[in-house]
Amino acid sequence: MQLERFIAALGPDEVVNAAPAEVGDLAYDTRTVTPGALFFCIRGATADGHAFAPTAVAAGATALVVERPVDVPVPQLVVPDVRAAMPVAATLFFDDPTCELEVVGVTGTNGKTTTAFLLHAILEADKRRTGLLTKICRLVGGQERPTGLNTPEAIDLQRIFRTMLDASDRSCVMEATSIAQAKGRLEGTRFAALVFTNLTQDHLDFHGTMEAYYAAKRALFDQASRAVVNVADPYGARLAAEVPDAIVFDDPVTVLAGLELELRGAFNQQNAAGAVLAARAIGVSEDAIRSGLASVRGVPGRFEAIDEGQPFTVIVDYAHTPDSLDNVLRTARDLDDGKLITVFGAGGDRDRSKRAVMGRVVAEQADRAILTSDNPRSEDPEAIANEVAGGSLGSFEIELDRRTAIARALADASPGDVVVVVGRGAEPEQELAGGKIPFDDRDVVRALLRGEPA
């Protein structure tokens, strides 16, 4: 594609070193630059892409998109905001794939992954070849791909959409996050339908306030043909009042009547209701909805039961916000008559304001709570634990080694007890200050229950 087409689309303030050039790919990471690439010099939180321009050119970049000229001998499109230019260029280069690909999105604080899995199963049951983009699974053309960002960068996202079409996918179900919207990753993506699950405290380290968090979610609906909104959530009620012709629900039981589903917990009923209404909005048959839902035996790491023949129940879940913790623990409480034992923590380098609230929720719900390390990232695990424990009048056992904490909970469980390990779900790696290490809560639980080294 000729560089002139990108100049016309982006409308740069200036073109430095103007010359004809052929663009064969797009890149924002020097490790992915191929000869003929148009390279985007993004200013990030810790690094400035302009500093890597020489490396990109040495790797074969034929032109740059910049916010200020740099000292390299290739054409440079100077724009006010490189990140904002990326989705415009990506949509152009990959020939606007969501004009053809039917994209159904799910947004909200909790329930995105479960709702997406249910929707994917429904669309597949309706004989619609469907891709899937979630935090824990990517399916393109029926083949599983490595996961990455929950919602990929604009170039990666539009590339995936085009690859889906090339692989004969005609629909895609995806999680659409507020951070991705705020960073422009979803610009240029059309949603045939978009589901709003709920909005509760999370990501305030990025958004700052709940109002800004809501605004990011609200903006996504300007890109959707149909909106499905859970109005039992206060922010959902507000959203439905602002979005024309929104399809709303507050009683999931009514939506699910006649579908003969067995779902644990009100939160799963809400997820299923959102999936059903979105499917109906895009013309899926009732038979396909029923058979699609029936085909889902569970979502990895979402209220997932681990059974190795032990005389007590073990649940692994991704819950990492106050609201999701409360939902999961209330549902777990009803599974059996024994004690509710909870292993939990809070992630590092994320919203600190929710930590004490999470501690209070667990203290109120659990009979026994073991506070441990989650994904501490660059933070001190002990400092995180102190913040979690500091907001509660309850007492926690603190064991910062997550494997040991899980082992302690399992060893002390009696017949009829319920052990809930929350925070990481199906994540295959734990993020520590020194990097990532293999650690899947489910695998650790299984090994310990079998008496194997975990």
Number of C-alpha atoms within 10 A of each C-alpha: 13 11 19 15 14 21 18 9 12 19 14 19 12 15 18 18 14 15 12 12 16 14 21 16 20 25 21 24 14 21 10 13 22 19 15 19 23 30 31 29 26 23 16 9 6 6 10 12 19 22 13 18 23 16 15 30 23 13 17 17 27 26 30 29 29 27 22 15 18 17 8 16 13 17 21 27 27 22 20 12 15 22 23 17 23 26 23 19 24 25 21 17 20 18 14 20 24 22 13 14 23 22 24 28 28 29 26 20 20 23 23 23 24 24 28 28 25 26 31 28 23 29 23 17 21 20 10 18 20 28 30 29 28 23 17 19 17 21 20 22 19 15 10 12 13 8 15 14 12 19 22 20 21 26 22 18 19 28 21 20 26 21 16 24 22 12 15 17 22 19 23 28 28 27 26 26 22 26 18 21 18 19 14 18 24 24 21 20 22 24 26 22 23 30 31 30 27 23 20 18 18 23 20 17 13 14 18 12 14 16 11 15 22 19 16 19 24 21 13 23 25 13 17 20 16 22 27 29 29 27 21 16 17 12 22 24 17 14 22 21 12 12 17 11 12 18 18 20 22 16 15 20 15 10 17 18 10 9 16 10 13 9 12 14 16 16 19 20 20 25 27 26 28 30 29 26 24 25 24 12 17 15 10 19 14 15 12 18 24 18 16 20 22 16 12 13 8 14 18 20 25 21 25 20 17 16 14 15 9 15 13 18 24 27 23 25 24 21 24 23 22 20 19 23 22 19 16 25 25 16 15 24 20 13 14 14 11 18 18 24 26 26 30 28 29 29 22 21 13 18 18 18 15 21 24 20 21 26 29 19 21 27 20 14 19 22 13 19 24 23 26 25 26 25 23 22 18 14 15 13 22 15 12 23 26 15 19 25 25 16 17 18 11 16 14 19 13 19 18 17 13 23 17 13 23 23 17 14 20 23 11 10 20 15 13 16 22 28 30 28 29 26 25 26 23 22 18 16 15 19 19 18 13 8 10 13 11 10 18 16 26 23 14 18 24 16 15 17 20 13 9 10 8 16
